[in-house]
Amino acid sequence: MRYMMLIHHDEAAMAKAPQKELWSDYAAFNEALAKAGAGHTSGERLQPSSAATTVRVDSGKTGVLDGPYADTKEQFAGYFFVDVPDLDQAIAWAARCPSSKYGSIEIRPLYVETAGNWK
């Protein structure tokens, strides 16, 4: 089953994290994903939430806002995919993700088309 892991972290906490250790942890994490054959694609990091633009359409009018869609402590920071047999293994990989120490990892299964149907 393929899962998308959405990384949400506190940008201020990440900025204070020991950077050399953090990126070393990420290198080991990505290597472990690849070695296990669980990594469907490598992770992608996003620019800070200050670079975000949010678009909403309400009653046919397009609104464009600078910044993230919500004012929260944690910001959407990036994502990665895993291809594992079940949710328990996806949870195990999310727990190993270095960003889990600075926020949360949301796990979402991808839709799968089977015989013309989506599930």
C-alpha positions in Angstrom: 0.0 0.0 0.0 1.3 3.5 -0.8 1.1 6.2 1.8 2.0 9.8 1.7 3.6 11.2 4.8 2.9 14.9 5.2 5.5 16.6 7.4 4.3 19.4 9.7 6.8 21.0 12.0 7.5 24.1 14.0 9.8 26.1 11.9 11.3 28.0 14.9 12.1 24.6 16.6 13.6 23.3 13.4 15.8 26.4 13.1 17.1 25.8 16.6 17.7 22.1 16.0 21.4 21.0 15.7 21.5 21.2 11.9 24.5 18.9 11.3 22.8 16.2 13.4 19.4 16.8 11.8 20.7 16.4 8.2 22.7 13.4 9.2 19.6 11.9 10.7 17.7 12.6 7.5 20.4 11.0 5.4 20.3 7.9 7.5 16.5 7.9 7.3 16.4 8.2 3.5 19.1 5.5 3.2 17.1 3.2 5.5 13.9 3.8 3.4 15.8 3.0 0.2 17.5 -0.1 1.7 14.2 -1.5 2.9 12.6 -0.9 -0.5 9.9 1.1 1.3 10.7 4.5 -0.2 8.6 5.1 -3.3 10.2 8.5 -3.9 12.6 10.5 -1.9 11.3 13.2 0.3 10.9 16.8 -0.8 11.5 19.8 1.4 9.5 22.9 1.0 10.5 26.5 1.5 9.4 28.1 4.8 5.7 29.0 5.3 6.5 32.6 4.7 7.0 31.8 1.0 3.5 30.2 0.8 0.6 31.6 -1.2 -2.9 30.5 -0.5 -5.7 30.6 -3.0 -9.4 30.3 -2.2 -12.4 30.7 -4.5 -15.6 31.9 -2.9 -18.7 32.7 -4.9 -16.6 32.8 -8.0 -14.2 35.4 -6.6 -10.5 34.4 -6.3 -8.8 35.4 -3.1 -5.0 35.3 -2.9 -3.3 35.4 0.5 0.3 35.6 1.4 1.4 32.9 3.8 0.0 29.5 4.8 -3.7 28.6 4.8 -3.8 28.6 8.6 -2.1 30.3 11.5 -0.8 27.4 13.5 2.3 26.5 15.5 3.2 23.8 13.0 3.7 24.4 9.2 3.5 22.0 6.3 7.2 21.4 5.6 7.4 18.6 3.0 6.4 15.1 2.2 7.6 11.7 1.3 6.0 8.5 0.1 6.4 4.9 1.3 5.2 1.7 -0.2 4.7 -0.8 2.7 2.3 -3.7 3.4 0.1 -1.9 6.0 -0.6 1.1 8.2 1.5 -0.2 11.1 4.6 -0.2 9.0 3.8 3.3 7.7 3.5 4.5 11.3 6.9 2.9 12.1 8.5 4.9 9.2 6.8 8.1 10.3 8.1 7.6 13.8 11.6 7.3 12.4 11.4 10.5 10.4 13.6 13.2 12.0 10.9 15.8 11.7 8.6 13.8 14.0 10.8 15.2 16.9 9.7 18.8 15.9 6.1 18.4 14.9 3.9 15.7 13.4 3.8 13.4 10.4 0.3 12.9 8.9 -0.1 9.6 7.1 -2.6 9.3 4.2 -3.1 6.2 2.0 -3.2 6.9 -1.7 -6.2 6.0 -3.7 -5.8 2.8 -5.7 -7.7 2.1 -8.9 -8.9 -1.5 -9.1 -11.0 -2.6 -12.1 -12.2 0.9 -12.9 -13.0 1.7 -9.3 -11.2 3.9 -6.8 -10.7 2.8 -3.2 
